[in-house]
Amino acid sequence: MSSVSKIFSLLMVLFLLNSSCTDLDDLISPPSDFYYLGSLPIPFYTHGSSGLPNINWGNEQGIFNLNDAYTGVSVDQQTGILSWNENLPLGENRVYVTATNSAGSAIATVLLLHQFSGQFNGGYNVNPSSTIVNDSNLTITFNVNGTMSLTDSGATANGTWLIKSGKLIVMYSIASVDYELNFNLTYSVTVKPFLEGYKKIDGSSLNIGFARLNYQ
């Protein structure tokens, strides 16, 4: 084989190899390595957004979608940035996001942790059959860790709170008497948070007053 033929053959081999590599580089594969960084703690009654997710689109960018209709949560289909508003339920909100291109899809999980806290001012009456409250005799400051402090008719105390079966339960003692407050918490994008419920002596089934407090 002549030198010219050898050079031509070598050039053809290189061309074919390069074409093969180019074809491989252009292959579309499903999204991979898709995740958001860590869980997202969210202060009570706030709105916000996440950072950009990590993702390998596999040579073709696609779109992002939520796997379900999550209350107070949306996703930007082009960037994957998650947004939430004041409708977000309290506690752990596990959100599943799907990234899709023409070759397939991948799913990432995000934990939005809506943490209850803040100060509520209001009062209670001594007639549990009435929902009219004229006195401003109760202030409660809730902490994220389940503790709280309050002023009840001028007396101060520390105590604890928890959410059980959809009720916000507050427990504290004043003058060696243990009290319990059982509240319904109401809030939304258009409704500023407020608490309504009843005061009773701990261990008793009888309510001794109706309470209403507004978020400050």
C-alpha positions in Angstrom: 0.0 0.0 0.0 1.3 3.4 -1.0 2.1 6.1 1.5 -0.8 8.2 0.1 -3.2 5.3 0.6 -2.0 4.7 4.1 -2.5 8.4 5.0 -6.0 8.3 3.4 -7.0 5.2 5.3 -5.7 6.7 8.6 -7.7 9.9 7.9 -10.8 7.9 7.2 -10.4 5.9 10.5 -9.9 9.2 12.4 -13.0 10.7 10.8 -15.1 7.7 11.6 -13.9 7.7 15.2 -14.7 11.4 15.6 -18.1 10.9 14.1 -18.8 8.1 16.5 -17.7 10.2 19.5 -19.8 13.1 18.3 -22.8 10.8 18.0 -22.2 9.5 21.5 -21.9 13.0 22.8 -25.2 14.0 21.2 -27.1 11.0 22.7 -30.0 12.1 24.9 -30.3 10.3 28.3 -32.8 10.7 31.1 -32.1 13.3 33.8 -29.8 12.1 36.6 -28.1 13.4 39.7 -31.2 15.3 40.6 -31.5 16.7 44.1 -32.1 19.7 46.3 -29.7 20.6 49.1 -31.0 19.5 52.5 -34.3 20.2 54.2 -35.7 23.7 54.3 -36.8 25.1 57.7 -39.4 27.7 57.2 -40.4 30.3 59.8 -44.1 30.5 60.7 -46.4 32.3 58.3 -43.8 33.3 55.7 -43.3 32.9 52.0 -40.1 32.2 50.2 -38.3 30.0 47.7 -35.5 27.4 47.4 -32.3 27.5 45.5 -31.7 25.9 42.2 -31.6 22.1 42.3 -28.7 20.0 41.1 -29.4 18.1 37.9 -27.7 16.5 34.9 -30.2 16.9 32.0 -28.5 14.3 29.8 -28.0 16.6 26.7 -31.6 17.8 26.6 -33.1 20.2 29.1 -36.7 19.4 30.0 -39.2 20.7 32.6 -39.9 20.3 36.3 -43.3 19.4 37.7 -44.7 18.7 41.2 -45.9 15.1 41.6 -49.0 16.2 43.5 -51.0 19.4 44.3 -49.2 20.5 47.5 -51.0 23.2 49.5 -49.1 26.4 49.3 -46.3 25.0 47.1 -45.4 25.6 43.4 -42.4 24.9 41.2 -40.9 26.9 38.3 -41.1 24.5 35.4 -37.9 25.9 33.7 -35.6 26.4 36.8 -36.9 23.9 39.3 -37.0 26.6 42.0 -39.7 25.8 44.6 -41.8 28.5 46.1 -44.2 28.4 49.1 -46.7 30.9 50.6 -48.5 31.4 53.9 -50.9 28.5 53.1 -48.2 25.9 53.7 -49.4 23.4 56.4 -47.5 23.3 59.7 -44.9 20.6 60.3 -43.2 18.4 57.8 -44.2 18.8 54.1 -42.5 16.2 51.9 -42.6 17.4 48.3 -41.8 15.3 45.3 -40.5 17.0 42.1 -40.2 15.3 38.7 -37.7 16.4 36.1 -38.6 15.1 32.6 -37.0 15.2 29.1 -37.7 13.1 26.0 -35.6 10.2 27.3 -37.2 9.8 30.7 -37.5 11.3 34.1 -36.0 11.6 37.6 -37.6 12.4 41.0 -36.2 14.4 43.9 -37.7 14.8 47.4 -37.7 18.0 49.4 -38.6 18.4 53.0 -40.3 21.8 53.8 -40.4 22.1 57.6 -42.9 24.8 58.5 -42.1 25.7 62.1 -44.6 27.3 64.5 -43.6 30.2 66.7 -44.4 33.8 67.4 -46.4 36.0 69.8 -50.2 36.0 70.1 -52.1 38.6 72.0 -55.7 38.5 73.2 -57.8 37.3 76.1 -60.4 35.0 77.5 -63.7 35.2 79.3 -65.1 33.2 82.2 -68.1 32.0 80.2 -67.3 29.1 77.9 -70.7 29.2 76.4 -70.0 32.7 74.9 -67.5 33.5 72.2 -67.4 37.2 73.2 -64.0 38.3 74.7 -63.8 41.8 76.0 -60.6 41.6 78.1 -57.0 41.7 76.9 -55.6 39.4 79.6 -53.6 36.7 77.8 -50.4 36.9 75.8 -48.4 33.9 74.7 -45.0 33.7 73.0 -44.4 30.4 71.3 -40.9 29.0 70.6 -39.9 26.6 67.9 -38.7 24.0 70.4 -42.1 23.5 72.0 -41.7 25.8 74.9 -43.6 29.0 75.5 -44.0 31.9 77.9 -47.2 33.8 78.8 -48.9 36.4 80.8 -52.3 35.4 82.2 -54.2 38.2 83.9 -50.9 39.8 85.0 -49.3 36.5 86.2 -46.3 35.2 84.2 -45.4 31.6 83.5 -43.4 29.3 81.3 -44.8 26.2 79.8 -45.0 23.9 76.8 -47.0 23.4 73.7 -47.7 20.7 71.2 -50.0 20.0 68.2 -52.1 16.9 68.7 -55.0 15.8 66.4 -55.0 19.1 64.8 -55.3 21.0 68.1 -52.7 23.4 69.5 -52.4 22.5 73.2 -50.7 24.8 75.7 -49.8 23.6 79.3 -48.6 25.8 82.1 -49.0 26.4 85.9 -49.8 29.5 87.9 -50.1 29.5 91.7 -49.7 25.8 91.8 -52.7 25.2 89.5 -52.1 23.5 86.2 -53.9 24.9 83.3 -54.5 23.8 79.7 -55.5 25.8 76.7 -56.9 24.0 73.6 -56.8 26.0 70.5 -57.8 25.8 66.8 -55.1 27.7 64.7 -56.5 29.4 61.6 -54.3 31.1 59.0 -54.0 31.5 55.2 -52.5 33.9 52.6 -55.5 36.2 53.2 -56.2 35.5 56.9 -53.7 36.6 59.5 -53.2 33.8 62.1 -55.5 33.7 65.1 -56.2 31.2 67.9 -59.6 30.3 69.3 -60.3 27.7 72.0 -60.9 27.0 75.6 -59.2 27.3 78.9 -59.5 24.6 81.6 -57.8 23.2 84.6 -55.6 20.3 83.6 -57.3 17.0 84.1 -60.8 18.4 84.1 -63.3 18.0 81.2 -65.0 21.3 82.1 -64.0 24.5 80.2 -63.7 27.6 82.4 -63.5 30.2 79.6 -63.3 30.9 75.9 -60.1 32.5 74.5 -59.2 34.3 71.3 -55.7 35.5 70.4 -54.3 37.3 67.3 -50.8 36.9 65.8 -48.6 39.9 66.2 
